[in-house]
């Protein structure tokens, strides 16, 4: 038997105070009139365009700039940490060149399927309210997890400007975070690295035997572009926040910055961004070296990734992490594609990810190409569990804001998706409603004036699966659950939420 929709009457929109969501049975004619009213409402709204086409999954988020990525997999999710590029303006409101000097935070995003990304907001590393108020800046994170005394601990190593590498420690991939040592872990005073011009851009490896190693460095010693002699590796203590012995030189030809490290089979693969004077390869490419020891010596293998400018994204510094997650190999990197699409200038970057081919027997890494389409979805999204609304594959005029209330799944790093104008929308890829299907939709929403969410399939202009009416909740920070019953939705669909007015959404779930 076909299930009947039960929808909140339009009269609720004129209530002067917020009231609990109450659902009334209505006649078929009333239902048809309501649907017509909703259709007319959305027909009068011009939907904003997205900075990503429906066929594209790069960059991984468009609501903020992000750069210098690092990725780890933990409990079935991939977490990406990145530099939070902040636009700088001149006295006339124009765009200044990215100077990196105002960056004191690190982005955190995550995914289960590689295309629907959850925005966890930022780690406040610096400033007086930060975890580590002594720092200059926080750039280029590298992250490791290690079980210490029976409990997994997370360590985020970051560039303290170009002056050293700091570390913060967390109890989960999203914190809470603390500063374990209150100073740089390595800097220009570190034995074996006192002559490194820029002791920054860390990479970290926890080996199979539990020993861990930190890779870092940048710049050129004695103006020798071919052998800059500024890359270093040092062993970390068992606590992951101390060092053992001296830093060792990695003689990386044409080295510039951006250390990376992988263990493939029984060998260690150090990777880095070459300098702009590179005569052996192209300028600012990702070069790989190999060794049978995590501290070297390393021998050059070759280039695996050209500068993003070669792929039409615009030339910029090249920063990467090659990593195996969800059983597949990927290269995370950044480009200025989003900046270009937003008509912003100044070198503001965004994280991309593309698939890589790695022979785990020989260690051979096939050359990787940067694309706008990005990677394939590796599993469907489950709509029957609570989904953070800041989870998106595509969006238009959606920003995010930090909430004081914790997330059920991610703790203190909880965000809301904010519809900034009428017609703002969120798109999700590959949502699996199964054979039995969903007949009810619930969302936690805050809205000062109320509004309607159109639930539709395949694209933002797709057929309506239902309409959720939202009464005013009193403020944009007062959240309340609203629900609507639907005709059964079955199978796999791309899912879109289109908002008629400004509102904030914390989470949603089908049942």
Secondary structure as GFF3:
##gff-version 3
##sequence-region A 1 511
A	DSSP	three_ten_helix	10	14	.	.	.	ID=ss1
A	DSSP	alpha_helix	28	43	.	.	.	ID=ss2
A	DSSP	beta_strand	67	74	.	.	.	ID=ss3
A	DSSP	beta_strand	77	83	.	.	.	ID=ss4
A	DSSP	beta_strand	105	111	.	.	.	ID=ss5
A	DSSP	beta_strand	117	124	.	.	.	ID=ss6
A	DSSP	beta_strand	139	148	.	.	.	ID=ss7
A	DSSP	beta_strand	151	159	.	.	.	ID=ss8
A	DSSP	beta_strand	164	170	.	.	.	ID=ss9
A	DSSP	beta_strand	177	178	.	.	.	ID=ss10
A	DSSP	beta_strand	186	187	.	.	.	ID=ss11
A	DSSP	beta_strand	203	206	.	.	.	ID=ss12
A	DSSP	beta_strand	212	217	.	.	.	ID=ss13
A	DSSP	beta_strand	231	236	.	.	.	ID=ss14
A	DSSP	beta_strand	243	250	.	.	.	ID=ss15
A	DSSP	beta_strand	255	264	.	.	.	ID=ss16
A	DSSP	beta_strand	267	274	.	.	.	ID=ss17
A	DSSP	beta_strand	286	291	.	.	.	ID=ss18
A	DSSP	beta_strand	299	305	.	.	.	ID=ss19
A	DSSP	three_ten_helix	308	311	.	.	.	ID=ss20
A	DSSP	beta_strand	320	325	.	.	.	ID=ss21
A	DSSP	beta_strand	328	335	.	.	.	ID=ss22
A	DSSP	alpha_helix	337	341	.	.	.	ID=ss23
A	DSSP	beta_strand	350	356	.	.	.	ID=ss24
A	DSSP	beta_strand	381	382	.	.	.	ID=ss25
A	DSSP	beta_strand	387	388	.	.	.	ID=ss26
A	DSSP	beta_strand	391	392	.	.	.	ID=ss27
A	DSSP	beta_strand	394	396	.	.	.	ID=ss28
A	DSSP	beta_strand	398	402	.	.	.	ID=ss29
A	DSSP	beta_strand	415	419	.	.	.	ID=ss30
A	DSSP	beta_strand	425	432	.	.	.	ID=ss31
A	DSSP	beta_strand	438	446	.	.	.	ID=ss32
A	DSSP	beta_strand	451	457	.	.	.	ID=ss33
A	DSSP	beta_strand	464	470	.	.	.	ID=ss34
A	DSSP	beta_strand	480	489	.	.	.	ID=ss35
A	DSSP	beta_strand	492	499	.	.	.	ID=ss36
A	DSSP	beta_strand	503	510	.	.	.	ID=ss37
###
